[in-house]
Amino acid sequence: MPNRPLLLRRATRLHVMGCVRQVQPFAMAASSLLVVVLFQRVAAEQLLRWWLPMLCLQILYQQATRHCLRRAETDPAAIDAGWRGFCLGAVGISIGWGCTVWMVWPADDLHYSLVLVAWLVAVCSTHSALLSGQRALFYYCLCAVWGMLLWRLFTLPQEVLFWVGLSALVYALVLIRFTRQLHASVLESFSLRVENQCLLDEQAEQRQRLQRYNRQLERDNAILNDTLRRIEDMVQRDPMTHVLNLRALMQAAEQAVVQAEAGDQPFAAALFDLDHFKNVNDRFGHQVGDEVLCRFCELVSAELREGDAFGRYGGEEFLLLAAESEGGSLLPRLDALRIAVERENWSRLAPGLRVTVSIGVAGWARGDTVRCWLERADVALYQAKRGGRNRVAAAGPAGDPP
C-alpha cells in the first residue's frame, strides 16, 4: 500500500521548491533594483557589503534548488534529502532581506525608509504565496524578515516609524492568518491529487496483478487440458500398443452405426488375427510377442485414413472401422496390409520369426446392430483362417447363412 502521508509531504515540498526556483531570478533582480533605488541615499560601500553576499547566496540557492529538482525527477527520495538545505537557504535569504534595515537603512530620509519597509512587506507577501504549502518554513522566513524590521522600527526615535512598525505587526498577524487558510486549501488540493494518484497506481498494480493471474490461469488451464487429454488417452488407449481399446472401439462402432443410419454412409469393419500367435509367445517369449503386437499396430496405423478407427479387440485380435468404405471396396487396402505384414522383417525382433495375419471384413448393412455387424466380420475371419490363414475374406450380405 502506498504511504500517503509521505507522498503528500513530498508533493507539497516539490511544489514549494518548484515555485521558489521559478521566482528566484526575479528575487535576484529585485535585490539589484533595491540597490539602484537606494544608491543616492546610502553609501556605496554599505550597499555593496549587503548586495554582493546576498546576490551570491541567491545564485547558490538557485543552483542547489535546480540540482535537487533534477534529481527528484528520477529519485523522489532526493526531495527529502535536499529539503533541509533548501530550508536553510530560504531562511538565510530571508535573513539577508531582514539585514537591509540595518545595513542599507536611509536614516536621514523618511520617504526612502518607507520605500524599504514596503519592499520588505512585498517580500513577506511573496513568501506567503510561495511557501503556503509548507507553513512552518513560512513562519521561519517571516520571523527572519519581520523580526529584524520590527526591531529596527521600534528602536528608531521617529514616532511615525513606531506607528509604521505597529501597522507592520498587524499586517504580519493578518498575513499569518491568511497563510493558514491558504495552507489548508493547498494541502487539501494536494491531498486530492495524491489520493487520485494512489488510486491510479493501485488500479495499475491491480491490472498488472490481474494480467499475471490470467497468464498463470492460462498456463494452468493448458496443463489441465493436457492432463485431461492424457487421462482421456489413457482411458481410450491400450497401454501396450497405444491403439484404441475395446471400450473406445465399441463407442466408435456405435457412432458409426448412428452415422450410417442417419446419412446412409457406408462403413466396413475388419477383424485382424495374427496367425499362430500362441506359438510366437511359446517359442520366442512373451516380450517378443508384445513387440510383435506393437510393430503390427504401427504398420496398420501408418495406413489409416481420416475417419478410420483402429484398436485392440482382444488378445492378438484387432478391429478396423473404415469410414466411407464397403466390405468389397476395402479388400484392396486390407490385402495390401496383409502383404506388408508378411513382408515385414520380423527377424529384427527375433531370428527366424515370421508373422502373418488373417483378416475378415464385413460392410455395414441397413438394420445391422453393432453386434450383428461384428459377428459377420468374425464369421469372415473364421473363413479366412479355415481357408489357410494369411488371407482376407469378406462376409456375404446380411442375412446369408455362414
KOLSE-815425 format. One line per field, with one value per residue (C-alpha): residue number from 0; x, y, z. Coordinates in steps of 0.02 Angstrom, whole numbers, plus 50000, padded with zeros to 5 digits. Each point is the difference from the previous one (the first is absolute). Layout:
<rs>
resi <- [NUM ...] .
c1 <- [X ...] .
c2 <- [Y ...] .
c3 <- [Z ...] .
</rs>
This chain:
<rs>
resi <- [0 1 2 3 4 5 6 7 8 9 10 11 12 13 14 15 16 17 18 19 20 21 22 23 24 25 26 27 28 29 30 31 32 33 34 35 36 37 38 39 40 41 42 43 44 45 46 47 48 49 50 51 52 53 54 55 56 57 58 59 60 61 62 63 64 65 66 67 68 69 70 71 72 73 74 75 76 77 78 79 80 81 82 83 84 85 86 87 88 89 90 91 92 93 94 95 96 97 98 99 100 101 102 103 104 105 106 107 108 109 110 111 112 113 114 115 116 117 118 119 120 121 122 123 124 125 126 127 128 129 130 131 132 133 134 135 136 137 138 139 140 141 142 143 144 145 146 147 148 149 150 151 152 153 154 155 156 157 158 159 160 161 162 163 164 165 166 167 168 169 170 171 172 173 174 175 176 177 178 179 180 181 182 183 184 185 186 187 188 189 190 191 192 193 194 195 196 197 198 199 200 201 202 203 204 205 206 207 208 209 210 211 212 213 214 215 216 217 218 219 220 221 222 223 224 225 226 227 228 229 230 231 232 233 234 235 236 237 238 239 240 241 242 243 244 245 246 247 248 249 250 251 252 253 254 255 256 257 258 259 260 261 262 263 264 265 266 267 268 269 270 271 272 273 274 275 276 277 278 279 280 281 282 283 284 285 286 287 288 289 290 291 292 293 294 295 296 297 298 299 300 301 302 303 304 305 306 307 308 309 310 311 312 313 314 315 316 317 318 319 320 321 322 323 324 325 326 327 328 329 330 331 332 333 334 335 336 337 338 339 340 341 342 343 344 345 346 347 348 349 350 351 352 353 354 355 356 357 358 359 360 361 362 363 364 365 366 367 368 369 370 371 372 373 374 375 376 377 378 379 380 381 382 383 384 385 386 387 388 389 390 391 392 393 394 395 396 397 398 399 400 401] .
c1 <- [50000 50067 50056 49878 50073 50173 49934 49905 50153 50108 49869 49984 50187 50025 49868 50085 50172 49936 49913 50154 50111 49887 49995 50183 50061 49874 50063 50177 49938 49904 50155 50097 49857 49997 50185 49962 49856 50107 50160 49981 49944 50122 50187 50061 50109 49849 49898 50138 50029 49818 49967 50151 49978 49812 50021 50125 49883 49854 50103 50059 49823 49933 50129 49975 49810 50015 50117 49882 49851 50095 50044 49819 49944 50081 50012 49856 50103 50115 49862 50017 50190 50009 49860 50105 50125 49856 49925 50168 50024 49825 50027 50173 49930 49862 50131 50089 49841 49978 50177 49955 49922 50169 50125 49917 49874 49985 49991 49991 49861 49830 49925 50133 49987 49816 50047 50115 49862 49879 50133 50015 49810 49997 50135 49897 49842 50095 50061 49821 49947 50152 50016 49815 50024 50127 49934 50142 50130 49896 49998 50191 50023 49871 50085 50169 49937 49865 50100 50142 49881 49894 50154 50070 49837 49965 50176 50007 49958 49873 49823 49930 50114 49931 49825 50065 50073 49836 49907 50128 49969 49812 50034 50112 49860 49877 50127 50021 49812 49984 50145 49919 49842 50101 50102 49842 49937 50167 50012 49824 50038 50159 49913 49874 50140 50095 49842 49959 50179 49996 49836 50074 50156 49895 49891 50154 50073 49837 49993 50177 49957 49845 50103 50122 49856 49926 50165 50020 49821 50033 50154 49903 49858 50124 50076 49826 49944 50159 49971 49820 50055 50125 49869 49877 50135 50041 49816 49976 50170 50074 50148 50120 49961 49929 49857 49816 49941 49842 49892 50051 49976 49822 49960 50071 49899 49839 50035 50035 49833 49909 50087 49967 49815 49982 50091 50009 50190 50091 50109 50100 50073 50157 50059 50186 50071 50186 50026 50068 50040 50001 50146 50092 49981 50047 50152 50070 49928 49865 50115 50027 49814 49963 50124 49914 49832 50072 50086 49843 49900 50131 49983 49810 49997 50115 49867 49848 49895 49895 49846 50077 50004 50123 50027 50029 49848 50075 50162 50076 49839 49978 49854 50000 49846 50019 49891 49927 50045 49900 50063 50050 50083 50106 50076 50147 50054 49989 50094 50137 50011 50007 50145 50090 49987 50063 50148 50050 50174 49945 50171 50055 49898 50055 50097 49885 49842 49865 49829 49845 49823 49827 49866 49810 49901 49815 49912 49861 49825 49844 49920 50164 50036 50179 49993 49932 50123 50152 49935 49998 50179 50047 49921 50104 50157 49958 49984 50173 50077 49910 50060 50182 50035 50102 49855 49853 49820 49843 49832 49847 49844 49908 49883 50101 50043 50184] .
c2 <- [50000 50175 50111 50144 50118 49979 50031 50154 50071 49973 50075 50161 50015 49975 50131 50127 49966 50017 50166 50071 49948 50091 50159 50003 50094 50137 50006 50027 50139 50075 50007 50084 50122 50045 50044 50115 50083 50032 50044 50188 49982 49870 49987 49890 49900 49956 49951 49887 49924 49943 49970 49893 49866 50003 49975 49858 49916 50015 49926 49853 49972 50001 49872 49886 50003 49961 49854 49929 50012 49910 49858 49992 49959 49828 49978 50069 49970 50142 50121 49946 49999 50178 50076 50050 50092 50083 50061 50064 50095 50076 50057 50066 50106 50062 50052 50089 50097 50039 50068 50140 50099 50000 50004 50113 50098 50182 50077 50180 49971 49948 49976 49875 49916 49970 49936 49873 49948 49978 49898 49881 49989 49945 49870 49928 49998 49904 49878 49976 49948 49895 49908 49972 49813 49994 50114 49968 50060 50156 50039 49985 50115 50123 50009 50027 50150 50069 49979 50109 50126 50023 50006 50140 50096 49993 50057 50153 50171 50054 49977 49969 49850 49930 50007 49926 49857 49976 49996 49877 49889 50001 49960 49855 49927 50017 49921 49854 49971 50013 49880 49876 49996 49994 49858 49901 50025 49950 49850 49944 50019 49898 49870 49973 49990 49873 49900 49997 49950 49862 49936 50002 49909 49872 49976 49975 49879 49903 49996 49930 49875 49949 49978 49891 49898 49983 49941 49878 49942 49974 49897 49900 49972 49942 49879 49942 49976 49903 49894 49969 49951 49879 49928 49984 49920 49879 49956 49972 49926 49829 50027 49889 50032 50177 49966 50011 49877 49896 50128 50139 49884 49960 50184 50034 49856 50066 50174 49923 49911 50161 50097 49862 49993 50191 50033 49831 50014 49836 49924 49840 49903 49893 49877 49957 49845 49964 49821 49875 50138 49877 49912 50167 50022 49821 49997 50176 50058 50122 50152 49964 49967 50173 50078 49912 50072 50176 49989 49931 50149 50119 49923 50014 50174 50065 49957 50070 50132 50142 49930 49828 49925 49863 49911 49842 49888 49873 49901 49992 50056 50178 50095 50130 50109 50079 50150 50023 49822 49844 49825 49970 50170 49976 49836 50078 50102 49849 49889 50131 50001 49809 50003 50136 49893 49846 50093 50089 49956 49917 49921 50167 49955 49817 49894 49882 50095 50007 50083 49997 50061 49941 50130 49992 50149 50040 50154 50077 49962 50096 49924 49933 50027 50013 49821 49930 50101 49939 49821 50001 50065 49862 49870 50068 49988 49819 49968 50077 49887 49848 50043 49984 50162 50149 50057 50122 49938 50104 49962 49977 50111 50015 49855 49873 49841 49983] .
c3 <- [50000 49959 50145 49974 50134 49923 49825 50059 50088 49846 49885 50101 50019 49814 49965 50114 49929 49823 50036 50088 49855 49877 50106 50050 49843 50038 50181 49939 49887 50147 50110 49859 49971 50186 49989 49853 50095 50154 49908 50028 50182 50070 49988 49859 50120 50107 49847 49933 50172 50001 49815 49949 50136 49969 49813 50024 50123 49878 49857 50105 50063 49821 49942 50150 49978 49814 50037 50131 49882 49862 50119 50057 49822 50012 50189 50106 50156 49943 50053 50182 49989 49932 50102 50150 49891 49908 50164 50063 49837 50010 50179 49955 49858 50115 50126 49858 49960 50186 50010 49880 50142 50089 49858 49868 50102 49936 50174 49941 49872 50067 49828 49945 50169 49965 49826 50081 50121 49854 49911 50147 50014 49818 50037 50144 49894 49866 50132 50056 49825 49958 50166 50034 49971 50143 50136 50124 49874 49969 50187 50009 49851 50066 50170 49916 49900 50114 50159 49938 49922 50156 50110 49893 49988 50186 50046 49886 50079 49867 50067 49826 49980 50163 49927 49839 50102 50091 49833 49935 50152 49966 49818 50052 50106 49856 49884 50119 50008 49811 49975 50118 49893 49840 50073 50038 49821 49925 50114 49954 49815 50011 50109 49861 49871 50103 50032 49814 49958 50130 49929 49825 50061 50093 49846 49891 50127 50009 49809 49994 50137 49904 49842 50096 50069 49826 49929 50144 49975 49815 50041 50129 49876 49870 50125 50052 49820 49963 50154 49950 49826 50074 50117 49857 49895 50141 50017 49813 49954 50025 50118 49902 49817 50023 49879 50051 50131 49991 50089 49881 49851 50053 50020 49827 49928 50078 49929 49830 50002 50048 49860 49875 50043 49997 49836 49918 50013 49965 50135 50004 50146 49983 50132 50002 50083 50005 49941 50125 50123 50145 49918 49991 50188 50036 49886 50016 50165 50052 49985 49816 49983 50074 49879 49855 50053 50013 49831 49919 50069 49929 49827 50001 50079 49864 49870 50090 49913 50069 50087 50032 50174 50044 50164 50098 50001 50119 50015 49826 49915 49935 49924 49862 49968 49829 49955 49826 49955 49962 50032 49819 49973 50156 49940 49901 50151 50115 49880 49989 50189 50002 49877 50099 50157 49909 49923 50159 50062 50161 50025 50072 50153 50006 49875 49905 50048 49867 50022 49891 50028 49954 49969 49993 49935 50002 49934 50103 49935 50043 50154 50068 50182 50059 50062 49837 49898 50097 50004 49809 50000 50122 49886 49855 50109 50037 49815 49970 50132 49934 49826 50050 50098 49935 49893 49996 49997 49978 50080 49892 50005 50164 50028 49900 50095 50050] .
</rs>
